[in-house]
């Protein structure tokens, strides 16, 4: 059975605090390590009232320090926001602190809108257009230093932190294939080009020192609860978050609302159905059937599960149910 991993955004809930969100993220890492998950990744987002993982390297340290075996990393770092040497130093430091447990996923988006990109970078010159060159520069900085190399990442050089390419379109698939990197597709929120991206990546993959053959990890939403009705109720928090983003009014993660779906227009309902098409919402039996069907259709090498649930205890329970389902599928 393929490995399951965790994607956490350290959600800040309505009525909660950043400190609580980071404490919950740390606890989720502890619990999902106990459940047998392979990785625990956090993602860089900015100017989002409901997400506490903007300083992603620090959030990774928070999770890694509380765990012993689970791999911890970025899913991902939005590289155009940063000088490659800064990321090499940050992740070289993390690798020195937690040897053999750090992953570095790289994305091309800003993690916010263009105003956020300008605030982060001060200029949009280059930006996404420099992404391929920045990835290769970062690779070189994390590799052993070369003779007469003038600029080195300290820490960082020789750390050889595994790089992943992230994407929600075919661009990332092409880059991952050309560089021989593992590829993580954001099907948990942008599934439209998933099958095309997987096909392009696998067909055009070029082996590298890091990776001999293609390796695909797909994002998948999990809202698992004892009953279908409870799971659907829990999922309304994420539905509200997506709807708020589309309306241009991002908020903290809202409590579940049993009447929320009735407030949606037909266009909003269709948009949510499309965004959440790579999801399992329901009881253990419902989740098992959805996972079986998704795995059979996509043939991934790994799944990374997102569970954006308001109540932390219910979120931990959802990951526990998913781990139990995985064990049943493996039996």
N, C-alpha and C positions, 0 to 999 in steps of 0.2 A: 504494500500500500504506500502511496506517495506521502511524503512528509506534509504536515500542516504547520504553518507559522502564524504569527500575530502581527497585525498592523494596528498601532495605537496612535491616536492623535492627542492624547492627554486631554479629553474633553472637559471644558469648563462649563458646568451646568448652571442653569438659572437658580440663583440663591446660593451658589457655591463660590469658591475662591480658587485662585491659581495654586495656592499652597495645597489645597485639597485635591486639585486635579493632578498635581505632580505626585502627591502621596498615593493616590489611586493608581497612577501609572506604575509606580514602583511596586505596589502590591500585585497588580495584574501580571507584571513580569515574574514575580515570585510564584504566583499561582499557576501560570501557564507553563513555567518550567516544570512544576510538579506534575502537570497534566501530560507532559511529554512533547510539547511543541518544540520545533527545531530552532526558530528564530523569533526575536522580538524586535520589530522595527518601529521607528518613529519618523514622522514626516515634517519637513520644513514648510510652514505656512506663516503668513504675516498679515497683520491688521485684521485678524479674525477673532471676534469677541469670545467665540466658543472653543478655541484651540490654544493650548498652552505649550506646544512643542516648537515654537519659533527658534529658540536657541537649541537646536537639535543635538549638537554634540554634548551639551550639558545634560539634556534629558537622557541621552544614551548612557552617560556616566551614572546618572541616578538609577537607571535600571540595572546596569551591569554590576554596580557595587552591591546590589541586593541579591544577586544570583550567582550561580557557580558554573553551570554547564550550558545553558541556552546561549546561542549566538545573539548578539545585540548589535543593532546597526541603524542606518538611515535608509528610509524608504520614501523620499530620499532627501539628499542635499541638492538644492537648486543651484547648480554650479555657476550660472551666469551672474549670480548675486555676489560671488566671492572670487578673490584671487586664488588660483590653484594652490599656491604655497601655503596660504592660511588653512585650507582644508587638509593639505598634507600634514601640516604641523598638528592640527587638532586630532586627526585620526591616527597619526603616528603616536601621539600621546596616549590616546585611548588603547591602541594596540600594545603599548608598553605597559599600561596599567592592567589590561585584561588580555593577555597574550592568547592568540588563536581563537578569539571569540568575536571579533569585530568585523562587520560588513559595511561597505560604503556603496549605497545606491545613488545614482546620479540622474538628475532631471534637468530639463532644458527650460521649463516654465519658471516664472518669477515667484510662484507661491502666493500670488496676490494679483491685483490689477496693475496697470501701467503706472499709476501714481505710486504704488508700493515699490515697483521696480526702480523708479526714479529716486525715491527716498533712500533705497538701499544702495544704489550704484552711483548716484549723482549725475550719471550720464547714461544714455542708452546706446552710445556708440559701441559697436561690436556686439555686446550682449549675446543673444541667442545665436547670432551668426558666427561667433567665435567658439561656440560650444564644442565642436569636434577637436579644434586645436587645444582648448582648455582641458579636455579629457585626456588627450595624449600628454600634455604637459604634466598633469597630475599623476598619470601613470609613471612618468619618468622620475618625478620627485619622490614617489614611494618605492622606486626600485633602488638597488645599490648605486651609490654615487659612481660616476665615470671619472677616469683620469682628467685632471684639469677642469673639472666641473666647478664653475664659479659660485653658483647659487644652489644651496642644498637646504632641504627641509630638516630641521633639527628641533624636536624629534620628527621622524618621518622617513628619512632615507633608509632603504633596506627593510622597511616594515612590511612591504608587499601585502597591504590590506586588500582583500578581494574586492574588486570593483564589479558593480552591477549596472546595467543600463536600464533605466525606467522609461516608460512611454505610455501614451494613450493614442498613438497614431502609428503609421508605418515608418515615420522618420526614425524613431528610436529602434525599431526592429532592424532597419538597414544599418544603423550605426553599430548596434550590438553584434550583428552578424559580421560586419567588416572587421571589427576589433577583436572578435572571438571572446565576447563577454557573455555571461548569463544575462537573461532578459526577463524583466518583471513588467507585466502589462497591467494597467490600472482599470481592469474590467469591473471593479467594484463601484466605479462611478462614471466611467466613459467606455462602455462596452462596444460602441458602434463598429470600430475597426478591428476588433479582437481577432477574428478568424483570419482576416487578411494579414495582420501583423505577424501572427504565429506562422502562417505559411511562408511569408517572405523571409522571416528570421531563419526558419529551419532549412529552407531551400538554399539560401545564399550564405550560410554560416561558414566562416573560415577558422580553422583551429588556431589556437594561440598557446602561449606558455601557460596561461591561466586555465584554459578550458579546451578539452580535446573534441567535444561534441556539443551540440546545442543543449541548452538547459532553460526551460520556460517555467516561470512562476506566474500564476494568475491570481489577481485579487478577487475576493468573493465575500459578500456580506452574509453574516450569520446573525439571525435573531431566533435563538432557540430557547424554548420554554416548555414547561410540562404540557401545555395545550396550544393548539393552533390560535385560539382566540387571544391568549395572553401574549404570544409572540407577535401577533399582528398589532396588538396594543402597544407593545414595546417599540415596534418599528416606526410608530408615528413620530417619535422624536427625531429620527433621521429624516423622515419625510418633511417635517417642519423645517429642518435645517436646509435641505435642498431647495424647498420652496422659497425660503427667506433669501437664499443666495440669488435665486433667479429673479426675485423681486428687487434686488439691490439693497436689502436691509439685513445683513448678517447679524445673528444674535447668539447669545449663549445657548447651549443645548437645552431645549425646552422639555418639561415633563411630558409624558405621553398624554395624548388627547384622543379619547375614543370617538369624538365627533369631527376630528380634523379632516378626514378624507371627504366628508360631506361638504366642506367649504371650498373644495377645489373646483376650478373650471374644467371643462373637458380637455382643453389644451394642457393645463397643468397636470391633470391626471395622466394623460398620454405621455407627457414628458417624464413624470415620476416612474411610470411603468417601464419606460425605456431605460432610464438611469439605473433602476433596481432590477434589471432583467437577470443579472448575475448575482442572485441572492437566494438564500434559503430562510424562509420565515415560517416557523411552525413548531410542532411537537417533535420529539426525537425521530419518530417514523417519517414525518414530513421532511425533516432536514435530511435524513438518510436518503430518501428517494431523490431529493433535489441535488444532493452532492453526487450520487451515483450517475444521474443523468448528465450533469455538467462535466464530470470527469470523463465519461464515455464520449461526449461530444468533442472535448477539447484536447484530451490526452496530455495534460500538463505533467511536468516533472515534480511540481510542488504547488500547493495552494497557500496563499497568505490571506487570512481571514480578518475582516474588519467587523467590529460589533459596536456600533455607536449607540449605546444604550444609556439612558439617563441615570438609572440606579446602578451603582457600582456592584452591589451584590448580585443583581440580575445579570449584569455584564459578565462577571466571573462565572456565573452558572451557565451562561450561553456557551462560553468557551469550554467548560467542563463537559457539557452535553455533546458539543462537536467532537471533542477528543474521544468520548465514549462511542460515538457513531463511527469515527475513524477505526477504532479497535474492532468494531463489529464488521466493518467492511474488509478489514485485514484478515479476519478469522476465516 
